[in-house]
Amino acid sequence: MTERDTDWMRLALAQADLAAKAGEVPVGAVIVRDGELIAQGYNQPIGCHDPSAHAEIVAMRAAGQVLGNYRLNDCALYVTLEPCPMCIAAMVHARIARLVFGASDPKTGAVGGAADLLNLSVYNHKIAVTSGIVADDCSEMLRRFFRERR
């Protein structure tokens, strides 16, 4: 973990706040390459009527447009919640170099929560993982969101 990891995760949290304000589950993501912000996104499946519009996917789509390539080589993806299986598969396909996430997700997380998909031998690309960055703040944002909906 670096100080920059904390800074980037705080930016992802700002994206998660945008999701919450839109009535979406508050998950945010940013993509960084060589210390430069490439793209950002937040959960939008409800507003976009798109089950694939998770924060990670939204950010990767934007990064692909910025870089002019669907391969996101040498990019780090910061996300406030442990990614689901769909997002992990997309990250592997995009060749994300590093995944950094905040809160663990024991119900649907695919990086050790409910499953550990990044360690499957079927993938020809490996992603470095750092977890628990600003985890308390990421978890609290999710708890607050769901508490207000009950």
N, C-alpha and C positions, 0 to 999 in steps of 0.2 A: 504494500500500500504506500502511496505517495500523497503528499499534500495536494497535488494536482488531481488525484483520484477523488478526494473529498470535494474539491471545487467543481469538478465535472458532475459529480453525483448531485451536488446542490443545484446545478443547472437542470439536471434531469428531474429533480423534485419540483422545480418551477414549472416544468412541463406537466408533471403529474397534477399540480394545482390547477392548471388550465383544464385538464380532463375532469377534475372534480367539479369545477365551475360549470362545465357543460353537461353535468349529470352522468358522466362516464366513470367507470372504476378508475381511481387516480393512480395511473401508472404513466411514467414519463421516461423518455430515452433520449440520449444524445450520442452522436457518432463523431469521433475525434481521430485525426490522422496527423502525425508529426506535431502534436501539440496545438493543432488548429481545429476549431469547431467546423465540421463539415455539414452536419444536418441535425435536426431534432424532431421529435414527434411525441404525441401522447395518444392514449387510448381513444378510439373514435368508432368502434363498431356500431354503436347505437345510432349516432348522428349520421354516419356514412352508409348505414344499412349494409355493412360489410363485415362478416364474421372474421375476416383476416386483418382488420384494421387495428391490430394491437400496436402499442407504442413502438415496439422494436421494428415491426414491419413498416409502419409509417416512416420511421426514421431511415430505415434502409432504402426504401423507395426514393426518399428525398436525396439521400447520399448518392444513389445511383444516377440521379439526374444531374447533380452537381458535378460528379466525377466523370460522367459520360460513359459509365461502365457498370454492369451488374455485379462485377467482381469488386469487392471492397477490401482488397488486399491492404495489409498494413494498417487497417482501421481498428479502433477499439470502440466497442459499444457499451455504454453505461446505461443501466436500466434500474429503476427503483424496486422492481420485484423480480424474483427468480423466474426466468422465462419458461413458457409452456413448451410442449413437444413441437407444435407448429413453428414457433419462433426459433427453436433450436435448429430444426431442419433448414429453415431459411438462412440462418447465420452460417451454417456449414456450407450451404450452396453458394452463399455470397463470399465465402472465404474470409469472414471476420477473423482477425488475428487474436483479439483479446476481448473477453466478456467480463464486465465488472457489474455486479448487482448488489443491491442493498438488502432488502428483506427476503428471507427464505419463504418458500411456499410449500408447506408439507402436503397440501391437497393436490396441486396440479403442477408443481415445479418439476422441471426435467433436468436439473443439474444437481441432483442428490435429494431433492424434496420427496416427491412421489416416485420419481425414476431418476436414472443417471444416464441420460442418452449421449452425453459427450464422450463417454468411455466405451461406446460400442465399437467393436472392431470393423463394422461395416463402413464406417466413414473413412474417406481417404484424406480428410483434413482434420487437424487437431486445433482446438481453440484453447488458449490459456485462460484460466478463470481466476478471478479474485472475487470473493464474496464478503458480505457483511459491512460494506462501506456505507456509513451513515445509516446503518440498519435500523436503529431506534426511531429516527425521524421518518424513514420510509414506512416502517410498520405502523407508527402512530397515525400517519396520514390515512392509511387504509382502514385502521380501526375506527378512526373518527368518522370517515365516510360511511362505513356500514352501520355504525352506532346511530348516526343521524337518520338512516333509512328505516330503522326498526321502530 
